């Protein structure tokens, strides 16, 4: 009987730690944010849309590093080039990024104020994985 009590006292805390670890690992909440940029390029013949796209991507990566966005990742990105629709520019280069990072209201504010993006939209995912089952 003494051995049973000793084993129970030893195993019970280990089970509690294992349960906490499982809950912690399965509870992964992230902010998902979309940012968009538009560049009007007057000189169509000299336009290097690939360089514009790369520069914007580098800008997003630098922003994340500068503002210390935890667990930052670009999960999708796209670029579109369109012709002159209104007579005020040669072409328009639109770049869009969907990024994820550890939840942070301050990061959303920083993106709105300092990313240079014309549009910032965010939502939070994974909260349902944190509910006790």
C-alpha positions as CSV (number, residue, x, y, z in Angstrom):
1,X,0.0,0.0,0.0
2,X,2.9,2.4,0.8
3,X,4.3,1.9,-2.8
4,X,0.9,2.6,-4.3
5,X,0.7,5.9,-2.4
6,X,4.3,6.8,-3.3
7,X,3.7,6.1,-7.0
8,X,0.4,8.1,-7.0
9,X,2.2,11.1,-5.4
10,X,4.9,10.8,-8.1
11,X,2.6,10.3,-11.1
12,X,-0.1,12.8,-10.3
13,X,2.0,16.0,-10.8
14,X,3.5,14.5,-14.0
15,X,0.0,14.0,-15.4
16,X,-0.9,17.6,-14.5
17,X,2.2,18.9,-16.2
18,X,1.5,16.8,-19.3
19,X,-2.1,18.1,-19.4
20,X,-0.9,21.7,-19.1
21,X,1.6,21.2,-21.9
22,X,-0.9,19.7,-24.2
23,X,-3.4,22.6,-23.6
24,X,-0.6,25.1,-24.1
25,X,0.6,23.6,-27.3
26,X,-2.9,23.2,-28.8
27,X,-3.8,26.8,-27.9
28,X,-2.2,28.8,-30.7
29,X,-3.8,32.2,-31.2
30,X,-2.5,34.4,-34.0
31,X,-3.4,37.7,-35.5
32,X,-3.8,37.6,-39.3
33,X,-3.4,41.0,-41.0
34,X,-3.7,42.1,-44.6
35,X,-1.8,45.1,-45.8
36,X,-1.9,46.6,-49.3
37,X,0.3,49.0,-51.2
38,X,-0.3,50.9,-54.5
39,X,2.5,52.5,-56.5
40,X,1.8,54.7,-59.5
41,X,4.6,54.5,-62.1
42,X,4.8,57.2,-64.7
43,X,7.6,55.7,-66.8
44,X,6.1,52.5,-68.3
45,X,9.1,51.7,-70.5
46,X,11.5,51.8,-67.5
47,X,9.2,50.2,-65.0
48,X,10.7,47.3,-63.1
49,X,7.7,45.8,-61.5
50,X,9.7,42.9,-60.0
51,X,12.0,45.4,-58.2
52,X,8.9,47.3,-56.9
53,X,7.4,44.0,-55.6
54,X,10.7,42.9,-54.0
55,X,11.2,46.4,-52.4
56,X,7.7,46.2,-50.8
57,X,8.4,42.6,-49.6
58,X,11.7,43.8,-48.0
59,X,9.8,46.7,-46.4
60,X,7.3,44.3,-44.8
61,X,10.1,42.1,-43.5
62,X,12.0,45.1,-42.1
63,X,8.9,46.5,-40.5
64,X,8.2,43.2,-38.7
65,X,11.8,43.1,-37.4
66,X,11.9,46.8,-36.4
67,X,8.6,46.5,-34.5
68,X,9.5,43.0,-33.0
69,X,6.4,41.2,-34.2
70,X,6.6,37.8,-32.5
71,X,6.2,34.7,-34.5
72,X,6.0,36.8,-37.7
73,X,5.3,35.1,-41.0
74,X,4.2,36.2,-44.5
75,X,1.6,33.6,-45.3
76,X,0.7,35.0,-48.7
77,X,1.6,37.8,-51.0
78,X,0.6,38.9,-54.5
79,X,1.2,41.7,-57.0
80,X,-0.9,43.1,-59.8
81,X,0.0,45.4,-62.5
82,X,-2.7,47.4,-64.3
83,X,-2.7,49.9,-67.1
84,X,-3.6,53.5,-67.1
85,X,-7.3,53.8,-66.2
86,X,-7.6,57.5,-65.4
87,X,-4.9,59.2,-67.4
88,X,-2.9,60.2,-64.3
89,X,-0.2,57.6,-64.4
90,X,1.4,55.0,-66.6
91,X,0.8,51.8,-64.7
92,X,-0.3,50.9,-61.2
93,X,1.5,48.2,-59.2
94,X,-0.6,46.8,-56.3
95,X,1.0,44.6,-53.8
96,X,-0.8,42.7,-51.0
97,X,0.4,40.7,-48.1
98,X,-1.2,38.5,-45.5
99,X,0.9,38.2,-42.4
100,X,0.6,36.4,-39.1
101,X,2.1,37.2,-35.7
102,X,1.5,36.7,-32.0
103,X,-1.6,38.6,-31.0
104,X,-0.8,42.3,-30.4
105,X,-3.1,45.3,-30.5
106,X,0.0,47.5,-30.5
107,X,1.3,45.7,-33.6
108,X,-2.0,46.5,-35.4
109,X,-1.7,50.2,-34.4
110,X,2.0,50.2,-35.6
111,X,1.0,48.7,-38.9
112,X,-1.7,51.3,-39.4
113,X,0.6,54.2,-38.4
114,X,4.0,53.2,-39.7
115,X,3.8,50.5,-42.4
116,X,3.1,52.9,-45.2
117,X,0.2,50.7,-46.3
118,X,-2.9,52.2,-47.8
119,X,-5.1,49.6,-46.1
120,X,-4.7,47.5,-43.0
121,X,-7.2,44.8,-41.9
122,X,-6.8,42.2,-39.2
123,X,-8.6,39.3,-37.5
124,X,-7.6,36.8,-34.8
125,X,-7.7,33.0,-35.2
126,X,-7.2,30.0,-33.0
127,X,-9.2,31.2,-30.0
128,X,-11.5,28.2,-30.2
129,X,-8.5,25.9,-29.6
130,X,-8.0,27.5,-26.2
131,X,-11.4,26.4,-24.8
132,X,-11.4,23.5,-22.3
133,X,-12.8,20.4,-23.9
